[in-house]
Amino acid sequence: MAVIFAAMLIFSACSENDAEKNTAAETSKKFQARPVMAEEYKKTEFEKNVSEVSAFEKVLTDISECTVVVKNKTYADKFTEPYICVTCHEEVLQRDKDYIVSFDCKENSTSGHFALTITMTGDYKGSVVKEYNIRPVGTSLTSFDNKVTSITLHWLPRSQSADGYEIAYSDENSSNDWHSVFSDGADTDSFLLDELPENTVYKIKMRSYKNSGEDKIFSSWSEPQKVCTKPVEVRDGATYIDDILIVNKTYALPRDFGNGLDSEALDAFYPKAARRLRPL
């Protein structure tokens, strides 16, 4: 019995030693495995975070990839915006959703030179400044008074948007030889073209302009109109221009002209040395 009990004690001690060794081994494995599992955990969490960020964070398109078009426009008796179009990769973007527009001059505006800023929003980023012109309202001839050597032009003034007018005229036979004159003043409504050849057909057009610093902003040209100077009129051998009798070295009086002229008029016209030659 004593031998059996001793053997049981020895077996129990060996079992406890083996259990302690197994526990120690497992504990060692756990401690040895922790660094590996930590690295794997960190890597997994990083990839997960990157994936989540990629899924939820927007990649904004820069304005440099967009096409911004701002076109000039004609004044419309109130604040006038230019034509604005923004596209990106052939898609037309929506104002106030994809971009907003701010103007450098909003109140008391008329025609002139201005600037605006386009700021991208939503899926887009960046901004750009664009310059543009608001043209004055154009005008055209309403009537004219043509004489032998002059033409007086009349038009409807555009005082609210213009500072003056440019008039271009050309001989009908000279297709591209235009001469320009300026009529300053917004309320001006007429202009005299003088020293013109008689009996000549002219093409005349005009446009409004707005001063902008040292430059001028022009409206479009009016349709050309044809106006002819009157011919010199000859009646009974005497020359008349615009119903006025003309007598000079170029236009002489006929020999039989003078009936009805008194002596005082004849003496004033003919030199004393040539009185004998004067018509009776």
Stockholm file with secondary structure:
# STOCKHOLM 1.0

chainA/1-280         MAVIFAAMLIFSACSENDAEKNTAAETSKKFQARPVMAEEYKKTEFEKNVSEVSAFEKVLTDISECTVVVKNKTYADKFTEPYICVTCHEEVLQRDKDYIVSFDCKENSTSGHFALTITMTGDYKGSVVKEYNIRPVGTSLTSFDNKVTSITLHWLPRSQSADGYEIAYSDENSSNDWHSVFSDGADTDSFLLDELPENTVYKIKMRSYKNSGEDKIFSSWSEPQKVCTKPVEVRDGATYIDDILIVNKTYALPRDFGNGLDSEALDAFYPKAARRLRPL
#=GR chainA/1-280 SS CHHHHHHHHHHHHHHHHHHHHHHHHHHHHHHHHHHHHHHHHHHHHHHHHHHHHHHHSCCCEEGGGEEEEEECEECCSSCCCCEEEEEETTEECCBTTTEEEEESCCSSCCSEEEEEEEEECTTEECEEEEEEEEECCCCCEEEEEECSSCEEEEECCCTTTCSEEEEEEEETTCSSCCEEEEEECTTCCEEEECSCCTTCEEEEEEEEEEEETTEEEECCCCCCEEEECCCCEEETTEEEETTEEECSSSSCCCTTTTTTCCHHHHHHHSCGGGGGGSCC
#=GC SS_cons         CHHHHHHHHHHHHHHHHHHHHHHHHHHHHHHHHHHHHHHHHHHHHHHHHHHHHHHHSCCCEEGGGEEEEEECEECCSSCCCCEEEEEETTEECCBTTTEEEEESCCSSCCSEEEEEEEEECTTEECEEEEEEEEECCCCCEEEEEECSSCEEEEECCCTTTCSEEEEEEEETTCSSCCEEEEEECTTCCEEEECSCCTTCEEEEEEEEEEEETTEEEECCCCCCEEEECCCCEEETTEEEETTEEECSSSSCCCTTTTTTCCHHHHHHHSCGGGGGGSCC
//
